[in-house]
C-alpha cells in the first residue's frame, strides 16, 4: 500500500468523524408577533362629517393584523347621545370590543362613573361587562356588586351580589 492511499484513508476517516461528531447548531428563533405600527404617547382622532367621533389616547400603542394593544389607554366616544370615555392600564381593541385590565374607569357626561379591575366594552352596542367586582356612582348614589352587564344605550343593568345607596328626591 502506498503512502498516498494511507493518508487519503486517514483524511477520509477524520472528515467522517468531524461530520458525525460536529455540533449541530440550529438557530433558536423566538416566535413573536411584530407590530405593524408602534406609537408612543399618542392621540388618534376618528373624524367624520359630523365632527370627531372617537378619540384613542395612550402611552404605548401597537397595531397588529387584527387588534390594537394600548397601555394606559383612554377611549372616548362622541357618537352617542352623551359623551362617554373609558380608560384602563391595558387595552386590547379587536372587532369593536375593548378588553380592559387594570384600573378600569368609565365616565359619562351626566356624571355616571364606573370603576372595576377588568371588563369589556362593546363599542357598537354600548355594553359594559365585568366578571369581577365593580362600583357605579352618580352624584350621591352608589352601587357595588359582582358580574356587571350594563347596556348604556338602553339604560339597563344586571348584576350579582348588589349593594347600593340611593338618594331619593
C-alpha positions in Angstrom: 0.0 0.0 0.0 1.3 3.3 -1.0 1.7 6.2 1.5 -0.7 8.3 -0.6 -3.5 5.9 -0.1 -2.8 5.7 3.6 -3.1 9.5 4.0 -6.2 9.6 1.9 -7.8 7.0 4.2 -6.7 8.9 7.3 -8.2 12.1 5.8 -11.4 10.3 4.9 -11.7 8.9 8.4 -11.0 12.3 10.0 -13.6 14.1 7.8 -16.1 11.3 8.6 -15.5 11.7 12.3 -15.8 15.5 12.0 -19.1 15.2 10.1 -20.5 12.7 12.6 -19.4 14.4 15.8 -19.7 18.1 14.7 -22.1 20.1 16.9 -25.5 20.7 15.2 -26.2 24.4 15.6 -29.9 25.0 14.9 -30.8 28.7 15.2 -33.3 29.2 18.0 -35.8 31.8 16.8 -38.2 33.3 19.3 -41.7 33.3 17.7 -43.4 36.5 18.4 -45.6 38.9 16.6 -44.1 42.1 15.3 -46.5 45.1 15.3 -47.2 46.8 12.0 -47.3 50.2 13.8 -46.0 51.2 17.2 -46.8 54.6 18.7 -45.6 56.3 22.0 -47.6 58.9 23.8 -50.2 59.3 21.1 -53.7 60.6 20.4 -55.7 59.3 17.5 -58.9 61.0 16.3 -61.6 59.4 14.1 -63.3 62.2 12.2 -66.5 62.1 10.2 -68.6 64.7 8.5 -70.3 65.3 11.9 -67.0 66.0 13.7 -64.8 64.0 16.0 -66.4 60.6 16.6 -63.8 58.7 18.6 -60.6 59.5 20.4 -58.0 56.9 21.4 -55.1 58.0 23.6 -52.4 56.0 25.2 -48.8 55.8 26.5 -47.8 53.0 24.1 -49.9 51.6 21.2 -49.2 48.7 18.9 -51.2 47.7 15.8 -51.2 44.0 14.8 -53.1 42.3 12.0 -56.4 42.1 13.8 -56.0 44.1 17.0 -54.6 47.1 18.8 -52.9 46.9 22.2 -52.6 50.1 24.2 -51.1 50.7 27.6 -52.6 53.5 29.8 -55.3 53.7 27.2 -58.4 56.0 27.1 -61.2 55.6 24.5 -63.7 58.4 24.1 -66.9 58.1 22.2 -68.8 61.2 20.9 -71.3 59.3 18.7 -73.8 58.5 21.5 -76.3 60.9 23.0 -73.9 61.5 25.9 -70.2 61.9 25.6 -68.5 58.9 27.3 -65.0 57.7 27.9 -63.4 54.6 29.3 -59.8 54.1 30.4 -57.6 51.3 31.7 -54.0 50.3 32.3 -54.1 47.8 29.5 -56.5 47.7 26.5 -56.9 45.3 23.7 -59.1 46.6 20.9 -60.4 43.9 18.5 -63.6 43.7 16.4 -65.1 46.8 18.1 -64.6 45.3 21.5 -62.3 46.8 24.2 -60.9 44.2 26.6 -59.7 46.2 29.6 -57.5 45.1 32.5 -56.2 47.1 35.4 -57.9 50.2 36.9 -60.9 50.4 34.6 -62.7 53.7 34.8 -65.8 54.7 32.7 -67.4 58.2 32.8 -70.3 59.8 31.1 -71.2 63.4 30.6 -74.2 63.2 33.0 -71.9 62.3 35.9 -72.2 58.5 35.9 -69.0 56.7 36.7 -67.9 53.1 36.8 -64.9 51.5 38.4 -63.5 47.9 38.2 -60.3 45.9 37.8 -61.3 44.4 34.5 -64.0 44.4 31.9 -65.1 44.6 28.3 -66.8 47.3 26.4 -68.7 46.7 23.1 -68.4 50.0 21.3 -71.2 49.2 18.7 -73.8 48.1 21.3 -72.6 50.3 24.2 -72.4 47.3 26.6 -70.0 47.2 29.5 -69.4 43.8 31.2 -67.2 42.7 34.0 -66.8 39.3 35.8 -65.3 40.7 39.0 -66.4 43.4 41.4 -67.5 46.9 40.3 -68.7 50.3 41.7 -71.1 52.6 39.9 -71.6 56.1 41.2 -73.7 59.1 40.1 -73.9 62.1 42.3 -74.6 60.7 45.8 -75.8 57.3 44.5 -73.5 54.3 44.8 -73.9 50.6 43.7 -71.4 47.9 44.4 -71.7 44.3 43.1 -70.2 41.5 41.1 -70.5 40.4 37.4 -72.0 43.5 35.8 -73.8 43.7 32.4 -74.6 47.4 31.7 -76.2 48.4 28.5 -75.6 52.2 28.4 -77.8 52.8 25.4 -80.9 51.1 26.8 -80.0 52.1 30.4 -80.4 48.5 31.7 -78.2 46.9 34.3 -77.9 43.3 35.6 -75.5 42.3 38.3 -75.0 39.8 41.1 -74.5 40.5 44.8 -75.7 44.1 44.5 -75.4 46.5 47.4 -76.4 50.1 47.0 -77.1 53.5 48.4 -79.6 55.6 46.5 -80.7 59.1 47.4 -84.4 59.7 46.8 -85.5 63.1 45.6 
